[in-house]
């Protein structure tokens, strides 16, 4: 669970990010965490809608753990 009163460690909530053309999970991780190698955090938080970390689409709204 990454939302509400039952947050799993180490999450402290999440920001929402709408994917734009040209985005990758690595580029989003770099933007939020300053480290592209942190992309698995975003992937795991969005397993309900991302099945392959190399395939995200413009318009998807992703949870970005904080």
PyMOL commands that set and color helices and strands:
alter all, ss='L'
color gray80, all
select helices_A, chain A and resi 25-33+36-45
alter helices_A, ss='H'
color red, helices_A
select strands_A, chain A and resi 14-18+61-65
alter strands_A, ss='S'
color yellow, strands_A
deselect
rebuild
show_as cartoon
